[in-house]
């Protein structure tokens, strides 16, 4: 076999041929057969294999991986061969199941909030709690807390140095960023 090298002209870098990434259309596959990530999906099928709280579902679209979550697994027991209907969020690697129906049984699985994350406008964001957390960490707050979407920022001092503190709405100090020129 002969190895081909890119042609190189004097004084120029080697030119490589431009390649396009393969397109599903080029293979005769319709884009509608591949739902984009993070879309809602609703499918029916038969449970094929079980892996803890994940399972494969044999459907008209092929074999899909679904995540029932540990909380969902507590609500229903699945077996290989069960005919079910699921709805949820289609992620790149799996379907996050939010609703599952088997026969007459239907379960709803609420997404579990991540620990320490604020939950929208209804989150309890208490600036006094943030100031108390900064003091408990050994810093002295300077000024008022500034609310951000997921945390408070508070300027604080410790041992003659200034810091920008990031404090979660739950009152947990996540980050102490030294401010420049305070050495």
DRENGUBA-332998 format. One line per 5 residues: their letters; for each residue x, z, y of C-alpha. Coordinates in steps of 0.001 Angstrom, whole numbers, plus 500000, padded with zeros to 6 digits. Each point is the difference from the previous one (the first is absolute). Example, Ala and Ser with C-alpha at 12.3 -4.5 7.8 and 13.67 -1.06 7.14 Angstrom:
AS) 512300 507800 495500  501370 499340 503440 $
//
This chain:
XXXXX) 500000 500000 500000  501312 499066 503431  499648 502545 502792  498833 498483 503258  501325 501398 503238 $
XXXXX) 498468 499600 503431  501656 497272 502033  502371 501377 502591  501109 498074 503026  503229 500896 501828 $
XXXXX) 499371 502645 502653  496450 500715 498803  498513 502540 497680  498610 498731 496725  496415 498812 500300 $
XXXXX) 497658 501236 497344  496813 498134 499237  496889 501673 501403  497571 501243 497376  496440 501040 500462 $
XXXXX) 498554 502898 498054  497688 498842 497216  496358 499766 500987  497111 500896 497691  498353 496769 501224 $
XXXXX) 502926 497956 498644  499345 501353 496518  496320 499013 500210  498888 503616 500450  497450 500801 502663 $
XXXXX) 500877 502719 502518  496573 501549 499446  501191 500916 496477  502533 502356 501581  498339 502598 502236 $
XXXXX) 502303 501118 502806  501264 503556 499966  497928 502814 501474  496650 498234 499608  496893 501463 498463 $
XXXXX) 499353 498730 496497  497089 500342 497570  500478 498984 496336  498486 500472 496542  501943 500076 496800 $
XXXXX) 501100 501798 496871  502539 502820 499915  502936 498809 497933  502844 502535 500278  500181 503503 501484 $
XXXXX) 503048 501586 501656  499133 503502 501261  497824 499313 503085  500740 496257 500044  498476 497372 497746 $
XXXXX) 499932 496256 499473  496704 498190 500420  499369 496672 498292  497926 497847 502385  499124 496363 500647 $
XXXXX) 502934 500014 502471  502407 501186 497328  501528 503391 499287  499990 502421 502956  501663 503391 500415 $
XXXXX) 497719 502678 501452  500820 503500 501271  497236 502541 499439  502083 502872 501512  500326 503376 498262 $
XXXXX) 496885 501204 501866  497992 497042 498678  501260 500625 496484  498534 503516 500235  496577 498447 500763 $
XXXXX) 499780 497510 497115  501669 499380 496661  500779 496361 499199  500775 498421 496644  501394 496646 499008 $
XXXXX) 497107 497553 499613  497740 501595 502660  498076 497459 502105  500251 501131 503617  499553 498835 503562 $
XXXXX) 502455 501108 502696  500277 499661 503753  502943 500993 502142  502959 498891 502049  502139 497189 498623 $
XXXXX) 503641 500921 500622  502950 497743 499094  500573 501673 496643  496636 501508 499043  496413 500750 500937 $
XXXXX) 499385 503464 501470  496616 500805 498432  497440 501553 502379  496828 499384 497926  499681 499657 496228 $
XXXXX) 496861 499317 497945  499782 500242 496206  496486 499574 498635  497776 502398 501946  502920 502102 501285 $
XXXXX) 501406 499325 503467  502803 501946 501655  501350 499871 503542  503631 500904 500601  500900 501008 503542 $
XXXXX) 503532 499071 501078  502172 503093 500078  501551 500668 503424  503770 500263 500033  501276 503526 500644 $
XXXXX) 500932 500704 503600  498371 496820 501271  497370 500219 502698  496622 498545 499176  498839 498031 503052 $
XXXXX) 498451 501323 503195  498330 502890 498170  503382 501499 499065  500513 503505 501274  502891 499595 502420 $
XXXXX) 500708 503409 501510  502829 499961 502593  500283 503810 499846  500645 499772 496253  502766 497441 500672 $
XXXXX) 501646 502226 502633  499871 502963 497601  501697 497895 497289  502804 499041 502417  500552 503666 500919 $
XXXXX) 499947 501039 496339  502755 497419 499336  502191 501778 502584  499513 497629 502952  498639 500752 503481 $
XXXXX) 497407 497432 501139  500491 498335 503422  496783 498494 501339  496747 498927 498411  499618 498319 496593 $
XXXXX) 499441 496225 500125  497415 498818 497476  500911 496952 497921  497825 498366 497317  501485 502065 497151 $
XXXXX) 501870 502883 501651  500876 501866 503177  503295 499499 501838  501330 503082 501754  503216 500351 502001 $
XXXXX) 501763 503200 498966  503343 501768 500388  502229 501841 497544  503523 501328 500592  500222 498188 503362 $
XXXXX) 499103 496579 498522  496804 498039 500581  497964 498481 497176  496879 497911 499607  497954 501682 497286 $
XXXXX) 497466 498128 497853  497315 502355 498677  497147 498913 497696  496405 500929 500799  500257 502451 497092 $
XXXXX) 502715 501887 501935  503021 498816 498004  503245 499131 501833  500988 496598 498604  502863 498993 502262 $
XXXXX) 502320 501485 502633  501609 497106 501881  502914 500989 502272  499621 498603 503508  503066 498197 501357 $
XXX) 502188 501622 502623  499154 503572 499023  503280 501007 498311 $
//
